Amino acid sequence: MTTSNHPFAGRVLDSALDAIGNTPLIRMDRIAKAHNLQCNLYGKVEYFNAGGSIKDRAARCMLEAAEREGILTPGKSVLIECSAGNAGMALAMMGCLKGYRTVIVMPDHMSTDKDLILRALGAEVVRAPDPAPKIVARKLAETIPSAVMLDQFANPNNPLAHELTTAPEIIAAIESIIGSDRPTSGKVDVVCASGGSGGTLTGVARGLRKLHNPDVKVIGSDSMGSVLAQPDTLNDSNDPICLEGAGLKFVPENLDRSCVSKWIKVTDAEGFGATVQIHRLEGLLVGGSSGAIVAGVLKYLKSDEGWKEFGGVEGKNVVALLPDGIRNYLTQEWLLNSFSDAVDSPYANEIEHALKFAQGQGSRSVSPPIASLVTQDKNLTDPATVTVPV
Ligand SMILES: Cc1ncc(COP(=O)(O)O)c(C=O)c1O
């Protein structure tokens, strides 16, 4: 029997911890084609991590460093963290495996889906409106016996996780296609991420620059309403941030903004629109911040500077970090709204006939209308005809 060369193929993993990292870098040719890009566009698809997001890497690195330093005692320590959800899930998953209770403080506008997943992992979930979650988490860390707050916003092991794992994985993947039949510059030319704790942007930028390409263009995608972008004049909206994980109302210690070559502001409509396009064109079930990141990098690649240097140049390699998956947002309005373009199915008659036929064969009656709607744009088979709202 033959096995694939997937890092997990033909191996037994000791626990879910071993299924963190080694995520795939996947070509997004259909999105690139829809935008007439000449460069290569790739997604680093992080929902393949065991806990479902890029935050598994940071949580593991922070937690294992604290264990080495003797700060944590299995069976006794209680992990407290302020999180948009993903870091909390990663810690709760590790808590299950290693014997730590977890209390996650999450802003109240974050999705119910994440709340439920946290509870499934045995975490206690505390919801509070911004900016209270950080204050609440700190207070709980002071008052709950044996509490430890790893603090993703300031812990240096968060960006280090990306410098030591995410960046080298991207480099290895891009170098592996040198000599293939697809044009390539041989290096990572552009990378794009969003800022939550700042770990991804800072760590990936450091890793790529130190190990691979000192001139890599690092694009920071930042939601309207967030204050991370520079210059500050870009942040002129006071709106709430709807895109979870793609911006903040404060600048965290772990975000080294000197790593970022250029910030691109992204509206909710652009971010969610691009998310839906990634689902429907690439079949990749990413979450909203992935769409914001892709929308941001597309805007850059289509700008005068971006087009001349990268977007319009064959072989340039552009990597978008895709932090999490659709699982975290299944009940969110933006996703449900994306089904509102449902049209009558071209197979409506056949579906109705098949359902009636099944009833005639003794099946209990089923209501056909839901089966006779499709949400797919009928032009999707030809990506070039798709209108991408970016
Ligand atoms: C969905 C999502 N996207 C992006 C990010 C940003 O990652 P980082 O915290 O490394 O800045 C986060 C962080 O929580 C997130 O949950």
The ligand as an SDF file (V2000), in Angstrom:
LIG
                    3D

 16 16  0  0  0  0  0  0  0  0999 V2000
  -10.2470   34.5930   13.1240 C   0  0  0  0  0  0  0  0  0  0  0  0
   -8.9560   35.2630   13.4600 C   0  0  0  0  0  0  0  0  0  0  0  0
   -8.2710   35.8520   12.4860 N   0  0  0  0  0  0  0  0  0  0  0  0
   -7.1240   36.4980   12.7290 C   0  0  0  0  0  0  0  0  0  0  0  0
   -6.6060   36.5960   14.0010 C   0  0  0  0  0  0  0  0  0  0  0  0
   -5.3470   37.3820   14.2170 C   0  0  0  0  0  0  0  0  0  0  0  0
   -4.2830   36.6130   14.6650 O   0  0  0  0  0  0  0  0  0  0  0  0
   -3.2360   37.1760   15.6690 P   0  0  0  0  0  0  0  0  0  0  0  0
   -3.8130   37.0780   17.0480 O   0  0  0  0  0  0  0  0  0  0  0  0
   -2.0520   36.2950   15.5030 O   0  0  0  0  0  0  0  0  0  0  0  0
   -2.9550   38.6150   15.3300 O   0  0  0  0  0  0  0  0  0  0  0  0
   -7.2990   36.0100   15.0500 C   0  0  0  0  0  0  0  0  0  0  0  0
   -6.8320   36.1290   16.4190 C   0  0  0  0  0  0  0  0  0  0  0  0
   -7.5160   35.8790   17.3820 O   0  0  0  0  0  0  0  0  0  0  0  0
   -8.5040   35.3140   14.7810 C   0  0  0  0  0  0  0  0  0  0  0  0
   -9.2250   34.7180   15.7530 O   0  0  0  0  0  0  0  0  0  0  0  0
  1  2  1  0
  2  3  1  0
  2 15  2  0
  3  4  2  0
  4  5  1  0
  5  6  1  0
  5 12  2  0
  6  7  1  0
  7  8  1  0
  8  9  2  0
  8 10  1  0
  8 11  1  0
 12 13  1  0
 12 15  1  0
 13 14  2  0
 15 16  1  0
M  END
$$$$
